[in-house]
Amino acid sequence: MMAGPMITVSSPERKPRKGGIKSVVGEFQSLPRLAVATALQWVADGCELPKLAPGLCYAEVPVEGNKELEGIGQGTGPIFALYAGVHCFLGPDDGDYAQRAKALLEHGEDRGVEEALWEWLGTKSAPGPAVSIVDAIAVLEEYADEAYVGQPVITMSRRAAVHARAAKAILGNEETGELWTANGTPVIATGAANEDAVYISGWPTVYASTFTEIQAYDPTVNQELAIAERVYGIAVDCEFVFAQAFTIPAA
């Protein structure tokens, strides 16, 4: 039985993903020479909170002790690469495979970056117990306010974010996809995260190289192929990380 006639149309509309890392940090910062390095390194702006000064002249009860000075530490972050590739038989649409490979990488690069961020977070802190997702967020917020000098970021699974939103532990903007806690802490909701842990960290900055696109023909099989690659680096302010484990209610 012969198939009926077909008509070529434009591809279905694709909406950008919401709630992920780009909803928090925006587009990645361009760093063209990132591909020649093996790791990121930076000098921290200072990661200690101010302390009560000793021996004040007008204090009713002078504070005793000596002033403690903190060093200006260096931070380091991972560098990694992502790629996307396409191939097809030669035909009337050949010639745009490099652009297709680049578009495929652009549409999914946030997932790969989130996987790398989650892996880095897991190497820095062991989760502690919490009775619920609400309690976990509360503990993280309290600790971060005592130990971190800037605005932190919370990272959790998409499933945990649904439960936290239902419990009104996080709020959101349906138009932009942004999520945040009652204290205004931004939330990254990612499928790369474990469902039973939530992390709070210093502000993450994502650097990215330019795209590298390679397109080639394989005449022996009458195919054209293309690969797009990009190198990324993640810097987390003060390398600050704290975690809490919790249990999601059974479905």
N, C-alpha and C positions, 0 to 999 in steps of 0.2 A: 504494500500500500504506500503510495507516494505521499509525502508530506505536503501540506498546503503552502501557498506562497507566504513569505515573511516580509516584513517591512522594518527597516532600520530606524530606531528612535534614539534619542539621547538617553544616557544612563539615568537610573533613578536618583533623585536628589539625596544627597548625603549631608545630614546635619552634623555639626561638630559635637564631640563628646563633652559632657558637662561633669563637674564634680571632681575631676582629676587634678594633676599637679599644675597644669596650665591655668586652671581656674584660680589658683593661689598665686603662682609666681609670674604668670603671664608668659609671653613668648621667651624662648631661651636666648641668653645673651651670646652674641656672636664673638667667637674667639678663633679666627681662621687658622692659626698655627697650633691648635690643640693637638692635632694628629702627630706632631713630632715629640710630644712629651709622654712620660709614663705615669705621672701623677700631678695633681694640683698642689700648690703650696702658697700660703699667704700668711701675712703677719696680722694677728688679731688686733682689733681695736681696744681690747681690754675686756675681760670676761668676769671680773669680780665686782660685786656690789659695794658701795661705799660703806665704811665702818664708822662707828662712833669714835670721835676723836678724844684722846685722853688729856687730862690736865687743863681743861678750859678754865680761864681765869674767873669767869662769872658764874660758873656752875655752882649750884647750891651744894651738891655732893660731887666733887671732882672724880672723873673717871680715871682709874689707875691703869698702868700698863704702858707699853710702847706701841708706836704705830707700826703696822705691818704693811710692807710694800710688796706688791705683786709684780711678777715679771710679765713682759709682753710676749705671749706665747705665739707659736706658729701653728697653723692648721694645715691639714693635708686631706685630700679627697681623691676618690677613684676616677680613673679615666677608662672609658670603654667605647665600643663602636656597635652600631646597629646597621643592618642592611635590609634591602628588599629587592627581589628579583622577579622578572617576568620573561616569558618566552612564548613564541607562537609560530605557526607556519607563516611563511611569507605570503603576503596578500596585498590588497589595495590599501590597507591602513598601515603598512609598514613604514617605519621612520619615526614614530612617536613613542617607541618603547622606553627610551630613556626617561622621557617625561612621565610616563606611566609608572615606572619604577620609583622615581622621585616622589610622585604624589602618594604612592602606596606607603613609602617610608614616612612622609610628613603626616599622613593620617594616623599612623600607629606608633610614632616615636615616643609619645607620652607614656604608653604602656611599658616600653622597654626601660625608660628612665625611672619609672615608678618601681619596677622590679629591682633595679640597681640600688635605688634609695632604700627600699625595704630590706634588702640584703645587708646594706651598710648599717642600718639602724639595729638590726638583729645582732651584729657583732659587738655593739657598744654597751648594751644593757640587757640584763636578764629580767624578764617580766616578774612582777610580784602579784599576789592575789587580790582580786576585788570581787565584791558580791554581785555587781551588775555593771553594765556598760555605763550607766549614769554615775555610779560610784567610781569607776575607773577614770572617767573624764574629770570628775571632781578632784580626785587625788593628783592627777597629772597637772591640772591647772594650779593647784595649791603649791605643789613642789616647784613648778617652773617659776612661779612668782617669787619664791624664796631663793632660787638658785640661778636664774637666767636674767640677763640685763635687758633684753629686748622683747619683741613680740614673738612668741613661739608659734609652732605649727603642729597640729595633731594629724597623725596618719593612721587610718583604720581601713578595714575592708568595706566594700560596698554594702555587704549584708549587715555589718555592724552599724553602718551609717543609717540604714533604714530603721533598725531598732532604736538607735539613739534619737533619730528624728521623731519617731512615733512616741518616744518617752519625753519629747520636748527638751532633750539634753543638748541638741544642736538645732539650729535654725537654718533657713536657706532662702535663696532667691531662685525661683523657677526659671526666670528669663536668662540669667547669667550662669546658673549652675553653681554659684558660690555657696559654700557651707561654712558656718561658724558656730562657736559655742556661746553660751550666755554671757561670757566675758569678752566676746569678740575675737577669740582665737580662731584663725582659719583652719579648715579641715580639708585634708586630702583623702578622698574616698577612692580606693583602688582595689581591683581584683587581685593584685599582686600580694596583698597583705593577708596574713593569717586571720582566720575568723575569730580567734579567741585571744587576741592581743591588740592593744592600742598603744601607740608611741607618741610622745611629745618631744620636739627637738627644737634646736635653734633654726633660724630662718634659712631655708635652702636656696641656693642660687645655682642655676643650671647653665653651663656654658656649652656651646656647640660650635663645631667647625663648619666650614662651607660644605655643601654637598659635593660628593664625587660621583659622577655618572659614567658608566662604561657601557657601550653598545657594540654589538658584534654580530656577524652573520656566520652561520654554519651551513655552507652550501651542500655538504654531504647528506644532510637530512632536511634541507630546504627550510631551515628555521632561523629566526632572528631572536636574539636575547639581549637583555639589559639588566644591569645591577646598579643600584644607588646605595651609597654608603655615607655615613656621617659619624663623627667622633664626638663624644659627650664627656663632660666632667661635672661632678656635683661637689659643691662646697657648702657645708653646714656650719653656720655661725657658732663659734666657740666649741664646736664639736659636742654640743650639749645634747644629751639624749636621756630620756627616762621612760620606763615602760610599766604597763599594768596588764595583767591577764584577767580574763573574766569569762563567764559562761553565757552564751546566747541561749535563750529559751528554746526548747525543742519545738519544731514546726507542728 
